[in-house]
Structures are given as C-alpha cells and as structure tokens.
Amino acid sequence: MKYVNESVVFQEIPDEISLAINISNCPCRCPGCHSKYLWNDTGDELTHARLDEMLSKYHGEITCVVIMGGDASVNDVNDIAMYMRNIYPNIKIGWYSGRTIISGSLRKELFDYIKIGPYIKHLGPLNSKTTNQRLYKRVAQQQWEDITFRFWGGK
C-alpha cells in the first residue's frame, strides 16, 4: 500500500488532532473527487518504519491517525491498524473508505472511527446535512455510533 503525503488536520475526526495519511491507487474514482491525484498507483510504501518516522515527527501533537483510502488494500489497512494498536495504544485510529459498505475483510475492532461513502457532489461532503457519507465512532467492542451530525454544527 502506497501513500502520497500526510498532514496534520483538525476537521476529519471531531475532537481529534489527526495525522491524515493519503493512500494512492484509489479504486473508487468518485465523480467530482477533489483528490484525483490519489487515483494513480504512486507514492512510497507505507511501512511500519515509515509510520514510526511520521509518528515521531508529530509526537505529542496528534491524538489520531486516519488512513485516507486504501480500499484496494484492506489487508494492508488492517496491518497498519494492528501495528498501531500494538505499538501506539494511546493513539486513536480511523479509516476513510469510499465504499458504500464496510469491507468484510476489515478488522473493525482495530479502529476507533470509520467513514464510509463515496463523494457524490450533489449530496455534498460530511459537513452537508444531505451527505450520503457517514462517520462512525466505536463506542463499545461491537457497537458503532453514527456521529456524522457532529460536522453539521449541532445535533
């Protein structure tokens, strides 16, 4: 699984300062996508060593790591999440998928947040009340709560 870039973001996950890692080779190809550069199979391998370098660089600044994409490599997404769970147990883990359903291969128990849904321009992104996208927060081992409303400025 390759990544193109990473950045510290404040709006991807409510109440978290997140390190967003943008994964390339996206198979979803959403019309109106704002990140078409991620459609190509480009970038560097997201290895455990590279992840360690990123987390060392942002140590003390972030509370969450969000894997942005990876739909073509769900087993690699699981691997990164398992590594983080074992080595960085205090950092939360999120995954943004462009699929309409959560992959049966995803080990959901490794994640604190999961966003699903392709970008559909006329429905808008997560901060639109008409969005088709949903962000879920794990509230218990097998229980997930839809927290998409947190992007709308109220309940």
Backbone as CSV, one residue per row, in Angstrom:
resi,resn,N_x,N_y,N_z,CA_x,CA_y,CA_z,C_x,C_y,C_z
1,MET,0.862,-1.166,0.000,0.000,0.000,0.000,0.907,1.228,0.000
2,LYS,0.637,2.138,-0.914,1.458,3.341,-1.049,0.701,4.571,-0.551
3,TYR,1.465,5.505,-0.022,0.886,6.781,0.393,1.574,7.888,-0.396
4,VAL,0.859,8.980,-0.570,1.395,10.108,-1.325,1.900,11.202,-0.383
5,ASN,1.139,11.481,0.670,1.538,12.528,1.610,0.788,12.345,2.919
6,GLU,1.177,13.154,3.885,0.491,13.159,5.173,0.436,14.593,5.667
7,SER,-0.557,14.866,6.499,-0.657,16.200,7.093,-1.477,16.127,8.373
8,VAL,-1.215,17.072,9.250,-1.981,17.185,10.488,-3.249,17.962,10.156
9,VAL,-4.405,17.393,10.523,-5.697,18.003,10.198,-6.567,18.069,11.457
10,PHE,-7.509,18.985,11.426,-8.346,19.221,12.600,-9.818,18.945,12.348
11,GLN,-10.217,18.680,11.099,-11.634,18.553,10.800,-12.063,17.164,10.343
12,GLU,-11.155,16.231,10.192,-11.549,14.904,9.701,-12.280,14.089,10.761
13,ILE,-11.838,14.201,12.013,-12.440,13.469,13.128,-12.749,14.473,14.233
14,PRO,-14.016,14.593,14.635,-14.368,15.549,15.698,-13.576,15.288,16.982
15,ASP,-13.099,16.359,17.592,-12.393,16.335,18.875,-11.020,15.675,18.812
16,GLU,-10.499,15.451,17.622,-9.182,14.829,17.481,-8.279,15.707,16.624
17,ILE,-7.000,15.687,16.935,-5.974,16.260,16.066,-5.388,15.058,15.344
18,SER,-5.644,14.981,14.053,-5.358,13.760,13.302,-4.204,13.917,12.329
19,LEU,-3.450,12.853,12.213,-2.473,12.732,11.147,-3.177,11.980,10.025
20,ALA,-3.489,12.684,8.945,-4.167,12.073,7.795,-3.100,11.594,6.822
21,ILE,-3.167,10.311,6.482,-2.221,9.710,5.544,-2.995,9.359,4.283
22,ASN,-2.648,10.013,3.170,-3.370,9.845,1.905,-2.801,8.675,1.111
23,ILE,-3.639,7.661,0.923,-3.256,6.425,0.239,-3.578,6.557,-1.249
24,SER,-2.674,6.085,-2.088,-2.885,6.162,-3.541,-3.538,4.879,-4.063
25,ASN,-3.743,4.833,-5.371,-4.339,3.691,-6.076,-5.804,3.488,-5.678
26,CYS,-6.529,4.582,-5.531,-7.939,4.506,-5.134,-8.779,3.900,-6.259
27,PRO,-9.486,2.818,-5.976,-10.321,2.192,-6.996,-11.705,2.822,-7.129
28,CYS,-12.074,3.721,-6.214,-13.445,4.249,-6.181,-13.719,5.236,-7.315
29,ARG,-12.752,6.087,-7.630,-12.861,7.018,-8.748,-14.173,7.825,-8.723
30,CYS,-14.480,8.431,-7.599,-15.726,9.188,-7.439,-15.764,10.375,-8.405
31,PRO,-16.865,10.555,-9.147,-17.003,11.754,-9.979,-16.971,12.987,-9.070
32,GLY,-16.230,14.003,-9.462,-16.120,15.209,-8.650,-15.082,15.096,-7.540
33,CYS,-14.309,14.039,-7.532,-13.288,13.820,-6.500,-12.338,15.005,-6.426
34,HIS,-12.051,15.459,-5.203,-11.113,16.565,-5.027,-9.669,16.078,-4.920
35,SER,-9.463,14.760,-4.959,-8.111,14.206,-4.806,-7.804,13.202,-5.915
36,LYS,-8.038,13.598,-7.147,-7.814,12.693,-8.280,-6.378,12.199,-8.364
37,TYR,-5.450,12.947,-7.796,-4.050,12.502,-7.801,-3.880,11.187,-7.033
38,LEU,-4.839,10.832,-6.190,-4.774,9.576,-5.438,-5.302,8.383,-6.242
39,TRP,-5.807,8.617,-7.438,-6.283,7.527,-8.286,-5.110,6.707,-8.830
40,ASN,-3.964,7.350,-8.995,-2.801,6.683,-9.574,-2.056,5.847,-8.535
41,ASP,-1.350,4.847,-9.019,-0.532,3.989,-8.165,0.836,4.650,-8.015
42,THR,0.886,5.664,-7.145,2.112,6.436,-6.957,2.441,6.539,-5.478
43,GLY,3.602,7.078,-5.197,3.994,7.317,-3.813,4.953,6.273,-3.300
44,ASP,5.114,6.266,-1.987,6.037,5.358,-1.303,5.256,4.351,-0.470
45,GLU,5.860,3.201,-0.258,5.228,2.171,0.575,5.032,2.698,1.997
46,LEU,3.858,2.446,2.541,3.585,2.817,3.932,4.010,1.635,4.799
47,THR,5.262,1.654,5.199,5.822,0.584,6.032,5.686,0.954,7.502
48,HIS,5.920,-0.009,8.360,5.912,0.269,9.795,6.998,1.287,10.136
49,ALA,8.165,1.157,9.497,9.265,2.097,9.754,8.879,3.512,9.327
50,ARG,8.225,3.645,8.186,7.813,4.978,7.730,6.753,5.556,8.656
51,LEU,5.827,4.717,9.113,4.816,5.166,10.069,5.479,5.624,11.368
52,ASP,6.476,4.886,11.836,7.214,5.286,13.038,7.851,6.662,12.854
53,GLU,8.427,6.907,11.673,9.036,8.210,11.388,7.992,9.323,11.469
54,MET,6.822,9.077,10.866,5.755,10.086,10.902,5.317,10.372,12.332
55,LEU,5.094,9.312,13.096,4.602,9.487,14.457,5.652,10.129,15.350
56,SER,6.921,9.864,15.077,7.989,10.527,15.817,8.006,12.019,15.497
57,LYS,7.814,12.348,14.234,7.802,13.745,13.784,6.677,14.542,14.439
58,TYR,5.531,13.903,14.633,4.356,14.591,15.171,4.049,14.194,16.616
59,HIS,5.024,13.604,17.300,4.845,13.144,18.675,4.328,14.285,19.563
60,GLY,3.287,13.999,20.317,2.715,14.979,21.223,1.739,15.940,20.569
61,GLU,1.663,15.943,19.240,0.763,16.844,18.527,-0.544,16.181,18.132
62,ILE,-0.511,14.893,17.869,-1.690,14.215,17.329,-2.321,13.271,18.347
63,THR,-3.625,13.051,18.177,-4.358,12.110,19.023,-4.928,10.954,18.206
64,CYS,-4.815,11.061,16.870,-5.450,10.079,15.994,-4.665,9.995,14.687
65,VAL,-4.632,8.807,14.098,-4.107,8.625,12.745,-5.266,8.159,11.879
66,VAL,-5.464,8.835,10.745,-6.553,8.479,9.836,-5.956,8.037,8.501
67,ILE,-6.262,6.824,8.118,-5.844,6.297,6.831,-6.911,6.718,5.826
68,MET,-6.509,7.582,4.905,-7.431,8.158,3.928,-7.362,7.322,2.650
69,GLY,-8.224,6.347,2.546,-8.226,5.452,1.395,-7.662,4.103,1.774
70,GLY,-7.255,3.368,0.757,-6.762,2.021,0.996,-7.774,0.960,0.627
71,ASP,-8.833,1.367,-0.074,-9.879,0.414,-0.458,-9.341,-0.726,-1.321
72,ALA,-8.256,-0.490,-2.028,-7.668,-1.534,-2.862,-6.765,-2.464,-2.051
73,SER,-6.519,-2.125,-0.779,-5.560,-2.871,0.049,-6.053,-3.022,1.482
74,VAL,-7.239,-3.575,1.663,-7.828,-3.648,3.005,-6.948,-4.439,3.965
75,ASN,-6.293,-5.490,3.495,-5.406,-6.246,4.380,-4.235,-5.394,4.853
76,ASP,-3.739,-4.513,3.990,-2.671,-3.602,4.404,-3.185,-2.567,5.402
77,VAL,-4.405,-2.110,5.219,-5.025,-1.195,6.189,-5.116,-1.883,7.540
78,ASN,-5.556,-3.136,7.560,-5.604,-3.920,8.803,-4.225,-4.027,9.442
79,ASP,-3.211,-4.281,8.613,-1.846,-4.442,9.117,-1.359,-3.170,9.803
80,ILE,-1.583,-2.028,9.171,-1.164,-0.755,9.769,-1.918,-0.513,11.077
81,ALA,-3.225,-0.798,11.084,-4.027,-0.597,12.302,-3.565,-1.531,13.423
82,MET,-3.259,-2.782,13.098,-2.807,-3.725,14.126,-1.454,-3.291,14.692
83,TYR,-0.574,-2.860,13.809,0.731,-2.371,14.256,0.552,-1.178,15.202
84,MET,-0.293,-0.238,14.813,-0.533,0.926,15.666,-1.134,0.532,17.003
85,ARG,-2.107,-0.363,16.978,-2.772,-0.804,18.204,-1.746,-1.398,19.176
86,ASN,-0.769,-2.135,18.627,0.247,-2.776,19.473,1.338,-1.824,19.931
87,ILE,1.776,-0.918,19.065,2.924,-0.062,19.367,2.512,1.304,19.913
88,TYR,1.371,1.811,19.479,0.896,3.139,19.884,-0.531,3.039,20.439
89,PRO,-0.715,2.350,21.554,-2.080,2.084,22.045,-2.872,3.324,22.454
90,ASN,-2.215,4.445,22.664,-2.922,5.659,23.096,-3.345,6.558,21.942
91,ILE,-2.963,6.197,20.723,-3.360,6.981,19.558,-4.556,6.300,18.901
92,LYS,-5.591,7.054,18.669,-6.792,6.502,18.036,-6.534,6.277,16.548
93,ILE,-7.340,5.394,15.959,-7.147,5.003,14.570,-8.459,5.156,13.811
94,GLY,-8.375,5.813,12.660,-9.542,5.975,11.799,-9.242,5.520,10.386
95,TRP,-10.294,5.194,9.666,-10.172,4.816,8.263,-11.272,5.485,7.465
96,TYR,-10.901,6.136,6.368,-11.855,6.728,5.437,-11.918,5.835,4.211
97,SER,-13.084,5.276,3.949,-13.311,4.425,2.783,-14.302,5.100,1.847
98,GLY,-14.074,4.963,0.564,-15.007,5.499,-0.424,-16.098,4.518,-0.804
99,ARG,-16.118,3.374,-0.173,-17.135,2.362,-0.470,-18.437,2.675,0.268
100,THR,-19.539,2.074,-0.189,-20.834,2.303,0.457,-21.056,1.399,1.662
101,ILE,-20.294,0.321,1.752,-20.373,-0.562,2.917,-18.954,-0.863,3.406
102,ILE,-18.856,-1.218,4.657,-17.558,-1.556,5.239,-17.149,-2.938,4.735
103,SER,-15.941,-3.031,4.243,-15.421,-4.294,3.728,-15.502,-5.383,4.793
104,GLY,-15.950,-6.558,4.394,-15.992,-7.706,5.299,-14.608,-8.140,5.745
105,SER,-13.577,-7.715,5.009,-12.195,-8.042,5.354,-11.616,-7.119,6.418
106,LEU,-12.265,-5.979,6.633,-11.735,-5.011,7.593,-11.915,-5.541,9.013
107,ARG,-10.868,-5.464,9.796,-10.937,-5.858,11.215,-11.378,-4.638,12.015
108,LYS,-12.694,-4.447,12.081,-13.274,-3.239,12.673,-12.841,-3.019,14.119
109,GLU,-12.560,-4.092,14.833,-12.184,-3.961,16.237,-10.866,-3.205,16.428
110,LEU,-10.096,-3.041,15.367,-8.827,-2.316,15.450,-9.006,-0.800,15.334
111,PHE,-10.199,-0.357,14.960,-10.433,1.047,14.644,-11.324,1.731,15.671
112,ASP,-11.109,3.036,15.804,-11.950,3.872,16.657,-12.980,4.628,15.830
113,TYR,-12.638,4.906,14.558,-13.517,5.650,13.653,-13.464,5.010,12.265
114,ILE,-14.615,4.965,11.617,-14.674,4.507,10.229,-15.649,5.400,9.476
115,LYS,-15.169,5.968,8.356,-16.033,6.756,7.474,-16.247,5.961,6.201
116,ILE,-17.504,5.877,5.779,-17.799,5.204,4.517,-18.622,6.128,3.623
117,GLY,-18.542,5.844,2.342,-19.357,6.563,1.373,-18.530,7.270,0.327
118,PRO,-18.892,7.067,-0.927,-18.223,7.795,-1.998,-18.649,9.259,-1.959
119,TYR,-17.807,10.116,-2.503,-18.188,11.511,-2.624,-19.168,11.631,-3.781
120,ILE,-20.353,12.166,-3.503,-21.361,12.432,-4.531,-21.626,13.934,-4.477
121,LYS,-21.172,14.622,-5.510,-21.144,16.081,-5.499,-22.463,16.721,-5.073
122,HIS,-23.590,16.308,-5.658,-24.853,16.978,-5.342,-25.346,16.675,-3.918
123,LEU,-24.786,15.657,-3.263,-25.147,15.364,-1.874,-24.208,16.049,-0.881
124,GLY,-23.012,16.380,-1.355,-22.054,17.108,-0.535,-21.204,16.222,0.356
125,PRO,-20.193,16.826,0.978,-19.296,16.101,1.876,-19.913,15.925,3.264
126,LEU,-19.134,15.447,4.202,-19.629,15.180,5.554,-20.280,16.379,6.229
127,ASN,-19.844,17.591,5.911,-20.430,18.751,6.601,-21.752,19.222,5.994
128,SER,-22.260,18.468,5.020,-23.566,18.775,4.431,-24.615,17.835,5.022
129,LYS,-25.738,18.379,5.443,-26.793,17.534,6.016,-27.381,16.565,5.002
130,THR,-27.141,16.791,3.719,-27.667,15.889,2.689,-26.653,14.816,2.268
131,THR,-25.498,14.790,2.901,-24.443,13.855,2.504,-24.883,12.394,2.609
132,ASN,-24.338,11.585,1.728,-24.520,10.139,1.801,-23.417,9.506,2.647
133,GLN,-22.358,10.257,2.922,-21.233,9.732,3.681,-21.585,9.677,5.166
134,ARG,-20.968,8.728,5.860,-21.226,8.563,7.285,-19.926,8.304,8.021
135,LEU,-19.801,8.939,9.202,-18.667,8.687,10.084,-19.184,7.989,11.327
136,TYR,-18.572,6.849,11.621,-18.958,6.043,12.778,-17.840,6.040,13.811
137,LYS,-18.248,6.087,15.073,-17.314,6.008,16.197,-17.618,4.730,16.971
138,ARG,-16.557,3.983,17.282,-16.756,2.770,18.087,-16.996,3.196,19.524
139,VAL,-18.127,2.782,20.084,-18.476,3.146,21.454,-18.369,1.948,22.398
140,ALA,-18.314,0.757,21.860,-18.086,-0.483,22.597,-17.471,-1.463,21.596
141,GLN,-17.039,-2.614,22.058,-16.318,-3.543,21.187,-17.022,-3.801,19.854
142,GLN,-18.308,-4.062,19.882,-19.045,-4.340,18.642,-20.126,-3.305,18.357
143,GLN,-20.063,-2.153,19.006,-21.088,-1.139,18.819,-20.491,0.127,18.214
144,TRP,-21.191,0.641,17.201,-20.754,1.833,16.487,-21.875,2.855,16.491
145,GLU,-21.499,4.116,16.669,-22.463,5.209,16.666,-22.179,6.116,15.475
146,ASP,-23.234,6.484,14.757,-23.115,7.418,13.647,-22.959,8.818,14.231
147,ILE,-21.788,9.434,14.009,-21.529,10.774,14.540,-21.423,11.812,13.423
148,THR,-21.966,11.505,12.267,-21.901,12.423,11.130,-22.465,13.797,11.495
149,PHE,-23.487,13.822,12.320,-24.135,15.088,12.710,-23.149,16.060,13.346
150,ARG,-22.035,15.576,13.871,-21.037,16.443,14.509,-20.414,17.428,13.520
151,PHE,-20.500,17.118,12.243,-19.965,18.018,11.210,-20.947,19.124,10.853
152,TRP,-22.178,19.045,11.336,-23.229,19.963,10.925,-23.406,21.139,11.871
153,GLY,-22.555,21.287,12.864,-22.634,22.433,13.758,-23.708,22.295,14.816
154,GLY,-24.105,21.103,15.135,-25.109,20.856,16.172,-25.638,19.459,16.062
155,LYS,-26.724,19.188,16.772,-27.286,17.830,16.779,-28.451,17.706,15.838
